[in-house]
């Protein structure tokens, strides 16, 4: 079994450092770490993540190893391609009943 804390650290690194730097440089539609995590978590569950997990607790602490690995993989997809970020962000906003941001 992988070290869950190491996986959490990897996801935090994506959200707090890697993603914001790439997003600003490449002109992504979102740049904040909490928006990145919303997109990743919502796409992980294919719905608003708060419908699956306890909204009063940080999602990262409620994910099992498989979910953390999938979240990291989704994060890598978002980081690697602006169009993928746009698509996943639009899905997340739709699941939340919000208009697409511009």
SVG drawing of the C-alpha trace seen along z (x, -y; Angstrom):
<svg xmlns="http://www.w3.org/2000/svg" viewBox="-28 -36 33 38">
<polyline fill="none" stroke="black" stroke-width="0.4" points="0.0,0.0 1.4,-3.4 2.0,-6.1 -1.2,-8.1 0.6,-11.2 3.0,-11.1 0.1,-11.0 -1.6,-13.9 1.7,-15.8 1.9,-15.1 -1.7,-16.5 -0.9,-19.5 2.2,-20.2 0.1,-20.1 -2.5,-22.4 -0.3,-24.9 2.7,-25.2 2.7,-23.4 -0.8,-24.2 -0.9,-28.0 2.5,-28.5 1.4,-26.7 -2.1,-28.3 -0.8,-31.8 1.9,-31.3 -0.5,-29.5 -3.6,-31.7 -5.8,-29.0 -9.4,-29.8 -8.7,-29.2 -5.5,-29.8 -6.3,-29.5 -5.5,-26.3 -9.0,-25.9 -10.4,-26.1 -8.0,-23.4 -9.0,-21.1 -12.7,-21.7 -12.2,-20.7 -10.1,-17.6 -12.5,-16.5 -15.7,-17.1 -14.2,-15.2 -13.1,-12.4 -16.6,-11.8 -18.4,-13.1 -20.5,-15.4 -20.1,-18.1 -17.7,-16.4 -19.6,-17.6 -22.4,-15.3 -20.1,-12.3 -17.8,-13.4 -18.4,-15.3 -18.4,-19.0 -17.3,-20.1 -14.0,-18.2 -11.2,-18.7 -11.7,-16.3 -8.0,-15.3 -8.3,-13.7 -11.4,-11.6 -9.9,-10.1 -8.6,-6.5 -5.4,-5.5 -7.2,-4.7 -9.0,-8.1 -5.8,-10.0 -4.0,-8.3 -6.9,-9.2 -7.0,-12.7 -3.3,-13.1 -3.7,-11.7 -6.6,-14.1 -4.5,-16.9 -1.7,-16.0 -4.2,-16.1 -5.4,-19.5 -1.8,-20.8 -0.6,-19.3 -3.3,-20.9 -5.2,-24.1 -8.1,-22.6 -8.4,-19.8 -8.6,-22.3 -11.3,-24.2 -13.4,-21.0 -13.0,-19.7 -13.8,-23.2 -16.9,-23.4 -18.1,-20.0 -17.5,-21.0 -19.4,-24.2 -22.3,-22.3 -22.5,-19.8 -22.7,-22.7 -25.4,-24.5 -23.2,-27.5 -22.6,-29.3 -19.3,-28.7 -16.7,-31.2 -15.0,-33.3"/>
</svg>
